[in-house]
Every structure is written in C-alpha cells, then in structure tokens.
C-alpha cells in the first residue's frame, strides 16, 4: 500500500509540476514564478482571442491535459482508479473562461497585436490549419527519433557518468584526508 501511495504521489507531482502539455513538451517547474506581465491592452486582448480561435486553443488545452493524464496513467498504472479524480481536478482549475485572459497576457508579451493578427491569418489558411494537425505528430516523431538515437549510445553515457562519479568520489576522499 505504501508503495502504491508513493507511486500516486510521484504521478501527481509529475502531472502537477512536470506533466507534458501540448505535444509532450515539458511544463515549467513547480517552483517557477510567472513573470511580471505588462497590462493587457484591449487591442492585444482581442488579437489574442482571434489567434486562440484560429489555434482552437480552448479545445487544445483540454485535449492536451487529457492526453497528458492518459500518458501518466499508462506509465503509472496505480493511478488508474483515480484517473477520474485527476481529470475532474484539472478540468476544474483549467477552465477556458478562467485562463483565457491570462493566456492573452502571455501572448501579448511575446507578440504585438499586428503579429498576432498575422499568426491568425496564417493559422486560418489551409496550410496553417494543416500545420496544426500535422506538427504535433511530427514533434512526437522527432522526439521518438531523438530517443532512439540516444538509446543506441546509452552505454557511452553510462560510461561517462561512471567515470565522473569515480572522479568525484576520489576528490571527496582526497578532501577528507
């Protein structure tokens, strides 16, 4: 029982602090602070909302959270009986109406209203819409390719880490003397 509880706590911390969102990209660390944001102008807010519509962000956030939870449950089967609790919790605190203005502030820090309008135009085009459906899969496959390449050379990494560990241990022993 303790082992399962530990697994659940680990899984919860992964979901809350390091869960994958939007095509398995790492979320900011739990201790990360939100930057101080400039006030949101009405023009920037409207431009952000138009962009969010083009990106189908409302649906994307919900889908990403659900997919992230499904991945974690698959990795940590002990979470399965609690999946509904996690899903309800995440949906409760990530409601679109509660998040969209804060997201607009974030986007307004990175893009001018004109730039957001240009992005909206692109993502409303045929190739932009296609990119929204294709890019997440390409990102996922790119990560898989990188993982496979790294796995082929895992022994090299293990050897380098073992050598460094020996160096550190030798240095620590030398300091004790």
C-alpha positions as CSV (number, residue, x, y, z in Angstrom):
1,X,0.0,0.0,0.0
2,X,2.8,2.4,0.9
3,X,4.5,1.6,-2.4
4,X,1.3,2.4,-4.3
5,X,0.8,5.6,-2.4
6,X,4.4,6.7,-3.3
7,X,3.6,5.9,-6.9
8,X,0.5,8.0,-6.8
9,X,2.4,10.9,-5.1
10,X,5.1,10.7,-7.8
11,X,2.5,10.6,-10.5
12,X,0.6,13.5,-9.0
13,X,3.8,15.5,-8.8
14,X,4.6,14.7,-12.4
15,X,1.2,15.8,-13.5
16,X,1.2,19.0,-11.4
17,X,4.8,20.0,-12.0
18,X,6.2,18.3,-14.9
19,X,3.4,16.9,-16.9
20,X,3.6,17.0,-20.7
21,X,1.4,19.6,-22.4
22,X,1.0,20.3,-26.0
23,X,2.7,17.5,-27.8
24,X,4.7,16.3,-24.8
25,X,6.6,19.5,-24.1
26,X,7.7,19.9,-20.6
27,X,5.8,22.3,-18.4
28,X,7.6,24.9,-16.3
29,X,9.0,23.6,-13.0
30,X,6.6,23.8,-10.0
31,X,8.8,26.5,-8.3
32,X,9.0,28.6,-11.4
33,X,7.5,32.1,-11.0
34,X,5.2,33.7,-13.5
35,X,7.0,36.8,-14.9
36,X,5.5,40.2,-14.1
37,X,3.3,40.9,-17.1
38,X,2.6,44.2,-18.7
39,X,-1.1,45.3,-18.6
40,X,-3.1,43.9,-21.5
41,X,-4.4,46.4,-23.9
42,X,-7.9,45.9,-25.4
43,X,-6.3,45.7,-28.9
44,X,-3.9,43.0,-27.8
45,X,-6.6,41.1,-25.9
46,X,-8.9,41.0,-29.0
47,X,-6.0,40.0,-31.2
48,X,-5.0,37.2,-28.8
49,X,-8.6,35.9,-28.7
50,X,-8.8,35.8,-32.5
51,X,-5.5,33.9,-32.5
52,X,-6.8,31.5,-29.9
53,X,-9.8,30.8,-32.0
54,X,-7.7,30.1,-35.1
55,X,-5.5,27.8,-33.0
56,X,-8.5,26.1,-31.4
57,X,-6.7,26.6,-28.2
58,X,-9.7,26.0,-25.9
59,X,-10.1,22.5,-27.3
60,X,-6.3,22.0,-27.5
61,X,-5.7,22.7,-23.8
62,X,-8.4,20.3,-22.7
63,X,-7.2,17.7,-25.1
64,X,-3.5,18.1,-24.0
65,X,-4.4,17.8,-20.4
66,X,-6.4,14.7,-21.0
67,X,-3.7,13.2,-23.2
68,X,-1.1,14.0,-20.5
69,X,-3.1,12.4,-17.9
70,X,-3.6,9.3,-20.1
71,X,0.2,9.1,-20.6
72,X,0.8,9.3,-16.9
73,X,-1.8,6.7,-16.1
74,X,-0.2,4.4,-18.7
75,X,3.2,5.0,-17.1
76,X,1.8,4.6,-13.5
77,X,-1.0,2.0,-13.6
78,X,-1.6,2.5,-9.9
79,X,-3.2,5.9,-10.8
80,X,-5.9,4.3,-13.0
81,X,-8.5,4.1,-10.2
82,X,-8.0,7.8,-9.6
83,X,-8.0,9.0,-13.2
84,X,-11.4,10.5,-12.9
85,X,-10.5,12.4,-9.8
86,X,-7.4,13.8,-11.6
87,X,-9.4,14.7,-14.7
88,X,-12.1,16.5,-12.7
89,X,-9.5,18.4,-10.7
90,X,-7.6,19.5,-13.8
91,X,-10.8,20.5,-15.6
92,X,-12.0,22.4,-12.6
93,X,-8.8,24.6,-12.4
94,X,-8.1,25.0,-16.1
95,X,-11.5,26.2,-17.3
96,X,-11.1,28.2,-20.5
97,X,-13.0,31.2,-19.3
98,X,-10.7,31.4,-16.2
99,X,-7.5,31.0,-18.2
100,X,-8.0,32.9,-21.5
101,X,-7.3,36.4,-20.2
102,X,-4.1,35.2,-18.5
103,X,-3.1,33.4,-21.7
104,X,-3.8,36.6,-23.7
105,X,-1.5,38.5,-21.4
106,X,1.3,35.9,-22.0
107,X,0.8,36.1,-25.8
108,X,0.8,39.9,-25.6
109,X,4.2,39.8,-24.0
110,X,5.6,37.8,-26.9
111,X,3.7,39.3,-29.9
112,X,2.3,42.6,-30.9
113,X,-1.4,42.8,-31.9
114,X,-0.3,43.0,-35.5
115,X,1.9,39.9,-35.2
116,X,-1.0,38.0,-33.6
117,X,-3.2,39.1,-36.5
118,X,-0.6,37.8,-38.9
119,X,-0.5,34.5,-37.0
120,X,-4.2,34.3,-37.0
121,X,-4.3,34.8,-40.8
122,X,-1.7,32.0,-41.2
123,X,-3.5,29.5,-38.9
124,X,-6.8,30.3,-40.6
125,X,-5.2,29.4,-44.0
126,X,-5.3,25.9,-45.4
127,X,-1.6,25.3,-44.8
128,X,-1.9,26.8,-41.3
129,X,-4.8,24.5,-40.4
130,X,-2.8,21.6,-41.8
131,X,0.2,22.5,-39.7
132,X,-2.0,22.4,-36.5
133,X,-2.9,18.8,-37.3
134,X,0.5,17.7,-38.6
135,X,3.0,19.4,-36.4
136,X,2.1,17.7,-33.1
137,X,2.7,14.3,-34.7
138,X,5.9,15.5,-36.3
139,X,7.1,16.8,-33.0
140,X,6.2,13.5,-31.3
141,X,8.1,11.5,-34.0
142,X,11.1,13.9,-33.8
143,X,11.3,13.2,-30.1
144,X,11.0,9.4,-30.7
145,X,13.8,9.7,-33.2
146,X,16.0,11.5,-30.8
147,X,15.2,9.0,-28.0
148,X,16.1,6.1,-30.3
149,X,19.4,7.7,-31.3
150,X,20.2,8.4,-27.6
151,X,19.3,4.8,-26.6
152,X,21.7,3.4,-29.2
153,X,24.5,5.2,-27.4
154,X,23.3,4.8,-23.8
155,X,26.4,2.7,-22.9
156,X,28.6,5.6,-23.8
157,X,26.6,7.9,-21.5
158,X,26.7,5.3,-18.6
159,X,30.5,5.0,-19.0
160,X,31.0,8.8,-18.9
161,X,28.7,9.2,-15.9
162,X,30.5,6.3,-14.1
163,X,33.9,7.9,-14.8
164,X,32.8,11.3,-13.5
165,X,31.3,9.6,-10.4
166,X,34.7,8.0,-9.8
167,X,36.4,11.4,-10.2
168,X,34.0,13.0,-7.7
169,X,34.4,10.1,-5.2
170,X,38.2,10.4,-5.5
171,X,38.1,14.1,-5.0
172,X,35.8,13.7,-1.9
173,X,38.2,11.1,-0.4
174,X,41.1,13.4,-1.0
175,X,39.3,16.3,0.8
176,X,38.7,14.0,3.8
177,X,42.4,13.4,4.2
